[in-house]
Amino acid sequence: MYLNLLLRLKKIHNLVEFRQGDFDPFGPNDPTPSQRKRKPPRFEFLGAIGLLLGIFGVLGFLIFQAVLFINYIAG
């Protein structure tokens, strides 16, 4: 009676162990050549250039407005 129950339990246990080995949550150790991880593009440099151009644009606009204002007053 108990032997039959133990044999069934052992079968279920072996199936559970087998299923746990199927899935690797961390993925394969070495990726295949078609699945290489690509580095994300780096836009920090372009962002810094854009920030500088924006600052110079604002300064240039303010200087231009100041020159127009001085010419308006002087003229």
Order of alpha helices (4+ residues) and beta strands (2+ residues): alpha-alpha
